[in-house]
C-alpha cells in the first residue's frame, strides 16, 4: 500500500500547489458522477482450469464514483468502485473488492509538466483477474495489483519533448501459496526535430524484476531513432534497440538486438496506416551450449474513425519478454493479430466487437532444450443501450481459449453477461 499512499499524496500535493490562494480555489472546476452497476452473468470456468472445471452464476453489485477537479495549471481525476461479488454455488468465493484509478497533472511552467497515473485493485475474485496472470491458484486467491507511472516532462513546443519517467508494477498474492512480483522501470524518452524534415529520438532505462519463486533480473535497455517527414501526412522512422538481460541465479543471461524500419501515413484526419519490418537477434551469454534465437519482425496497424464507427486492426510478428505474470515464461517468439470495432447503431444503441489471436513459442521456458508453445484466442461482443440520461443497460458474450503443449497453461472459458448501470452527473 506504500505505493498507493505515495501517489495519492503526490496528486493531492499537485492540487495544493495549484490552488494555494483563495482566488485559485474559487476557480476550481468540479465534476462528480456517482453510479451503481449490477452485473449478472454465467461463467463456465471460473478458475480458468484445464481440468476439473467449475462453472457458476455470478452477481456483482458495484457502487462507485468518478470525480474530477481542475484549475488553470492542474487536473486531478479519480474513479473508485466498491464491488460486492456473489456466487450462486461457490459461495465461499463471495468477496468485497476495491478498484481505484487516479490520473493527475501539474504544469510548472509553459515548458515543464508533472504527470501521475495509477491503477489499483484489491480483490479475491477469480473471474476479475486478468487471464494473462497465468498459472496461479485461483481457488485460493487474494491479491493486490497496482500499475503506476510518474513522468517529469519538458516540452520543446512543436519540436519534441524530454521525459524522465518511473514505471512501477506489483502483484501481491496474499494466498497461502502467494507468488509476489514487483517491477521497477526508470527510463528517459527524448524526441527532437532538428529540422522540419529530420528528427532524432533516444530511449533508455533499466528494467528491474523482483520475484518470489524465480530469479530476479536487471535489464538495461536503450534505443536510437531517426525520423524523416516525407510530407505532412507521411513519416518514416528507423529504430535500433539493444537490451541485456542479467539474472541473479542460474537462468541464462542474454542480449537482444532489434532493428526496424517503419512508415506511418495519414490518408485523412480519420484514417491512417502504420507498417514496419526488421530483424531481431538474441544471443545467450556464457552458455555456449544453448542456441541463439533470431528472426524477421514485421507489424501493421490500420485505424479509421468516423462519426458512426471506430475500426482498429493490428498485426505483428517478432519477440516479446513475458516475465510479469504468473507463468513467467520469459523470452518469446510471437505472432499477434487482433482488432476492435465500435459502431453506433443509433444515438442510444451501440455495438462493440473485440478479438485477438496470439501464438507464442518460449524457446527456453521448459528447460534449456525444451520449448513451451501457446496459442491464445479471445473475443468479446457487447451491445449496450443508453435508456436515458441516467440508465444504461447492456448484454455481452466473452470467450477465452488457450492451447499449449503443457496442459498446466491451458484453459477454455465462456461468459454471458447482463449489465445495468445507474449514474448521475454533477458539475460546477
C-alpha positions in Angstrom: 0.0 0.0 0.0 3.0 2.3 0.3 3.0 2.8 -3.4 -0.6 3.9 -3.3 0.0 6.3 -0.4 2.8 7.9 -2.2 0.9 8.5 -5.4 -2.2 9.8 -3.6 0.0 12.2 -1.6 1.6 13.4 -4.8 -1.7 14.0 -6.6 -3.1 15.9 -3.5 0.2 17.9 -3.5 -0.5 18.9 -7.1 -3.9 20.3 -6.1 -2.5 22.2 -3.2 0.3 23.7 -5.2 -2.1 24.7 -7.9 -4.7 26.3 -5.5 -2.6 28.0 -2.8 -4.6 31.1 -2.7 -8.3 31.9 -2.3 -8.7 33.2 -5.9 -7.4 29.9 -7.3 -9.7 27.9 -5.0 -12.7 29.8 -6.4 -11.7 28.9 -9.9 -11.6 25.2 -9.4 -13.9 23.2 -11.6 -15.6 20.2 -10.1 -17.2 17.2 -11.7 -18.9 14.3 -9.8 -20.7 11.2 -11.2 -21.9 8.7 -8.6 -23.1 5.4 -10.0 -24.2 1.9 -9.2 -23.7 -1.0 -11.5 -25.1 -4.6 -11.4 -23.8 -7.5 -13.5 -25.5 -10.9 -13.7 -23.6 -13.5 -15.6 -22.8 -17.2 -16.2 -19.2 -18.3 -16.3 -18.4 -21.9 -17.3 -14.8 -21.9 -15.9 -14.4 -19.5 -13.0 -10.9 -20.8 -12.2 -9.6 -20.9 -15.8 -8.7 -24.6 -15.2 -7.6 -27.1 -17.8 -9.3 -29.9 -15.9 -11.9 -30.2 -13.0 -13.7 -27.2 -14.5 -16.1 -25.3 -12.2 -19.0 -23.2 -13.5 -21.3 -20.8 -11.7 -23.8 -18.0 -11.9 -22.4 -14.7 -10.5 -23.9 -11.4 -9.4 -21.8 -8.2 -8.9 -23.2 -5.1 -7.3 -20.8 -2.1 -7.5 -21.4 1.4 -6.2 -18.8 3.8 -7.5 -18.0 7.4 -8.1 -16.0 9.4 -10.7 -14.6 12.7 -9.6 -12.6 15.4 -11.5 -11.1 18.6 -10.2 -9.2 21.1 -12.3 -7.8 24.6 -12.4 -5.7 26.5 -14.9 -2.5 24.7 -14.2 -3.5 21.3 -12.7 -6.0 18.5 -13.1 -6.9 15.6 -10.9 -9.3 12.7 -12.0 -10.3 9.8 -9.7 -12.6 6.8 -10.1 -13.4 4.4 -7.2 -15.6 1.3 -7.2 -16.6 -0.9 -4.3 -17.6 -4.3 -5.7 -19.5 -7.0 -3.9 -19.5 -10.4 -5.7 -21.9 -13.2 -5.0 -21.6 -16.8 -6.4 -24.7 -18.9 -6.5 -23.0 -22.3 -5.9 -19.4 -21.4 -4.9 -20.5 -19.1 -2.0 -17.1 -19.4 -0.4 -15.8 -17.2 -3.3 -18.1 -14.3 -2.3 -15.9 -11.2 -1.9 -15.7 -7.5 -1.4 -13.3 -5.8 -3.8 -11.8 -2.4 -4.3 -10.8 -0.6 -7.6 -9.2 2.8 -7.7 -7.9 4.8 -10.7 -6.0 8.1 -10.4 -4.8 10.5 -13.1 -3.3 13.9 -12.5 -1.0 16.5 -14.0 0.5 19.8 -12.9 2.1 22.4 -15.1 5.1 24.1 -13.5 5.7 26.5 -16.4 5.0 26.8 -20.1 7.5 24.0 -20.8 7.5 21.8 -17.7 4.8 19.4 -16.5 4.5 16.6 -14.0 2.0 13.7 -14.6 0.9 10.8 -12.5 -1.2 7.7 -13.4 -2.1 4.9 -11.0 -4.5 1.9 -11.1 -5.0 -0.3 -8.1 -7.0 -3.5 -7.4 -7.6 -5.3 -4.2 -9.6 -8.5 -4.9 -10.4 -12.1 -4.0 -12.5 -12.7 -7.1 -11.0 -15.2 -9.6 -13.2 -14.1 -12.5 -12.0 -10.5 -12.2 -8.3 -11.2 -12.6 -6.6 -10.8 -16.0 -6.2 -14.0 -18.0 -2.6 -13.1 -18.5 -1.7 -13.7 -14.9 -1.4 -17.3 -15.8 -0.6 -20.4 -13.7 -1.6 -19.3 -10.2 -4.0 -20.9 -7.7 -7.4 -19.2 -8.5 -9.1 -21.4 -5.8 -7.0 -19.7 -3.0 -6.8 -16.2 -4.3 -6.5 -12.8 -2.6 -4.3 -10.2 -4.3 -3.3 -6.6 -4.7 -2.4 -5.4 -8.2 -1.1 -2.0 -9.0 0.4 -0.1 -12.0 1.8 3.4 -11.7 3.6 5.9 -13.9 5.2 9.2 -12.9 6.7 11.4 -15.5 8.5 14.8 -15.5 8.4 16.3 -19.0 9.9 19.2 -20.8 8.2 20.4 -24.0 10.0 21.9 -26.9 6.8 23.1 -28.4 6.2 21.5 -31.8 9.9 20.3 -32.0 9.7 17.5 -29.4 10.0 16.6 -25.7 12.2 15.2 -23.0 10.6 12.9 -20.4 12.1 11.5 -17.2 9.8 8.6 -16.1 9.4 5.9 -13.5 7.0 3.0 -14.0 6.1 0.6 -11.3 4.0 -2.6 -11.1 3.4 -5.0 -8.3 1.3 -8.2 -7.9 0.9 -9.2 -4.2 -0.7 -12.5 -3.7 -2.0 -12.9 -0.1 -3.0 -16.6 -0.5 -1.3 -19.4 1.3 1.0 -20.1 -1.7 1.5 -16.4 -2.6 3.8 -15.6 -5.5 4.7 -11.9 -5.5 6.0 -9.9 -8.4 7.5 -6.4 -8.4 8.7 -4.3 -11.4 10.7 -1.1 -11.3 11.4 0.7 -14.6 13.0 4.2 -14.6 13.6 5.5 -18.1 14.1 8.6 -20.3 12.4 9.4 -23.6 13.8 12.2 -25.8 12.4 13.3 -29.2 13.5 16.3 -31.2 13.0 17.6 -34.7 16.3 19.1 -35.8 14.7 20.4 -38.9 11.1 20.3 -40.3 12.0 17.1 -42.2 14.5 15.4 -39.8 14.3 14.3 -36.2 16.0 12.1 -33.7 15.0 10.1 -30.6 16.7 8.4 -27.7 15.2 6.0 -25.2 17.0 4.4 -22.3 16.4 2.9 -18.9 16.8 -0.1 -16.6 14.1 -2.7 -16.1 14.2 -4.4 -12.7 12.2 -7.6 -11.9 11.9 -9.0 -8.4 10.2 -12.4 -7.9 9.4 -14.8 -5.1 9.7 -18.1 -7.0 12.2 -17.3 -9.8 15.5 -15.4 -10.4 15.4 -11.6 -10.2 16.8 -9.7 -13.1 18.3 -6.4 -14.2 17.8 -5.3 -17.8 19.5 -2.2 -19.1 17.9 -1.2 -22.4 18.3 1.6 -25.0 17.2 2.7 -28.4 18.2 5.2 -31.1 15.7 6.5 -33.6 15.7 8.6 -36.7 12.6 10.3 -38.2 12.1 11.6 -41.7 9.0 13.5 -42.6 8.2 12.9 -46.3 5.3 15.3 -46.2 2.6 16.4 -43.8 0.9 13.0 -44.0 3.8 10.6 -44.1 6.7 9.9 -41.7 9.5 7.3 -41.9 11.2 6.1 -38.7 14.3 3.9 -38.2 14.9 2.3 -34.8 17.9 0.4 -33.5 17.5 -1.1 -30.0 19.5 -3.3 -27.6 18.8 -4.8 -24.2 20.9 -7.0 -21.9 19.1 -9.4 -19.5 21.1 -10.3 -16.4 19.6 -12.8 -13.9 20.6 -13.2 -10.3 20.6 -17.0 -10.3 21.1 -19.9 -12.7 18.8 -18.6 -15.5 21.0 -18.0 -18.6 21.7 -14.3 -19.4 21.1 -13.0 -22.9 21.3 -9.9 -25.1 18.7 -8.9 -27.7 19.3 -6.7 -30.7 16.5 -5.3 -32.7 16.5 -3.2 -35.9 13.2 -1.9 -37.6 12.1 0.5 -40.3 8.6 1.8 -40.4 6.3 4.2 -42.2 3.2 6.0 -40.9 0.7 7.6 -43.4 -2.4 9.5 -42.7 -4.9 9.2 -45.6 -7.0 11.9 -44.0 -7.9 13.1 -40.5 -9.8 9.9 -39.7 -7.8 7.2 -41.4 -4.2 6.1 -41.1 -1.8 3.2 -41.6 1.5 2.2 -40.0 3.6 -0.6 -41.4 7.1 -1.8 -40.5 9.7 -4.6 -40.7 13.0 -5.6 -39.3 15.2 -8.2 -37.8 15.9 -9.3 -34.2 18.7 -11.4 -32.7 19.0 -12.9 -29.3 22.3 -14.3 -28.1 22.8 -16.4 -24.9 25.8 -15.3 -22.8 28.2 -17.6 -21.0 26.2 -20.7 -22.2 27.8 -21.9 -25.4 25.6 -25.0 -25.4 22.4 -23.0 -25.9 21.1 -21.9 -29.3 20.7 -18.3 -30.1 17.3 -17.1 -31.3 16.6 -14.7 -34.2 14.0 -13.9 -36.8 12.3 -11.4 -39.0 9.9 -9.0 -37.4 7.0 -7.0 -39.0 4.0 -5.1 -38.0 1.0 -3.3 -39.4 -1.8 -1.2 -37.9 -4.8 0.3 -39.6 -7.3 2.7 -38.0 -10.3 4.6 -39.1 -12.6 6.8 -37.0 -15.9 8.4 -38.3 -19.0 9.8 -36.6 -20.6 6.4 -36.6 -17.8 3.9 -36.1 -14.2 3.3 -35.0 -12.1 0.5 -36.5 -8.7 -0.7 -35.5 -6.8 -3.7 -36.9 -3.3 -4.8 -35.8 -0.8 -7.5 -36.9 2.7 -8.1 -35.6 5.4 -10.8 -35.6 8.6 -10.6 -33.6 9.6 -11.2 -30.0 8.3 -10.4 -26.5 9.6 -10.8 -22.9 6.8 -12.2 -20.7 8.1 -12.0 -17.1 5.5 -10.2 -15.1 2.7 -12.7 -14.8 2.1 -16.0 -13.0 3.7 -18.1 -15.8 6.9 -16.1 -16.1 7.9 -17.9 -19.2 10.4 -15.3 -20.4 11.6 -14.7 -24.0 9.0 -15.4 -26.6 9.0 -15.5 -30.4 5.4 -14.5 -31.1 2.8 -13.7 -33.7 -0.3 -11.5 -32.9 -3.3 -10.4 -34.8 -6.4 -8.5 -33.5 -8.8 -5.7 -33.8 -11.7 -3.9 -32.4 -14.8 -2.3 -33.9 -17.3 0.1 -32.2 -20.4 1.1 -34.1 -23.3 3.4 -33.2 -26.5 1.8 -34.5 -28.5 4.8 -33.2 -27.7 7.7 -30.9 -28.5 5.4 -27.9 -27.7 1.9 -29.2 -24.0 0.8 -29.6 -22.2 -2.3 -30.7 -18.6 -3.2 -29.7 -16.5 -6.1 -31.0 -13.0 -7.1 -30.0 -10.9 -10.1 -30.8 -7.3 -11.3 -30.9 -5.1 -14.3 -31.5 -1.6 -14.8 -30.2 0.9 -17.6 -30.9 3.9 -17.8 -28.5 7.0 -20.0 -28.6 9.0 -19.8 -25.4 12.3 -21.4 -26.5 13.8 -21.9 -23.0 10.9 -21.9 -20.6 10.6 -25.7 -20.3 14.3 -26.1 -19.7 17.4 -25.2 -21.7 16.4 -27.5 -24.6 12.6 -27.7 -24.3 10.1 -25.2 -25.8 6.7 -24.3 -24.5 4.2 -23.3 -27.1 0.9 -21.5 -26.5 -2.0 -20.4 -28.8 -4.4 -17.9 -27.2 -7.7 -16.7 -28.6 -10.1 -14.2 -27.1 -13.3 -12.5 -28.3 -15.8 -10.1 -26.8 -19.1 -8.7 -28.2 -21.2 -6.2 -26.4 -24.5 -4.4 -27.2 -25.4 -1.6 -24.9 -28.3 0.8 -24.8 -28.5 4.3 -23.2 -32.1 4.3 -22.0 -32.0 7.9 -20.8 -29.5 10.3 -19.1 -29.2 8.1 -16.0 -29.7 4.5 -17.0 -27.6 2.3 -19.3 -28.1 -1.4 -19.9 -26.2 -4.0 -22.0 -25.5 -7.6 -22.8 -22.1 -9.2 -23.6 -20.6 -12.5 -24.6 -16.9 -13.4 -24.0 -14.7 -16.2 -25.0 -11.1 -17.1 -23.9 -9.2 -20.1 -25.1 -5.6 -21.2 -24.7 -4.0 -24.4 -26.1 -0.5 -25.4 -25.1 1.9 -28.3 -25.2 1.9 -28.2 -21.4 -1.6 -28.7 -20.0 -0.8 -26.6 -16.9 -1.1 -23.5 -19.1 -4.4 -24.4 -20.9 -7.9 -23.1 -20.3 -11.2 -22.6 -22.0 -13.7 -20.0 -20.6 -17.0 -18.6 -21.8 -19.2 -15.9 -20.2 -22.6 -14.4 -20.9 -23.4 -11.2 -19.0 -26.3 -8.7 -18.5 -25.4 -5.3 -17.1 -27.4 -2.3 -15.8 -25.9 1.0 -14.6 -27.5 4.0 -13.0 -25.4 7.2 -12.9 -25.9 10.9 -12.2 -23.5 13.7 -13.4 -22.9 16.8 -11.2 -20.7 19.7 -12.3 -20.0 23.2 -11.0 
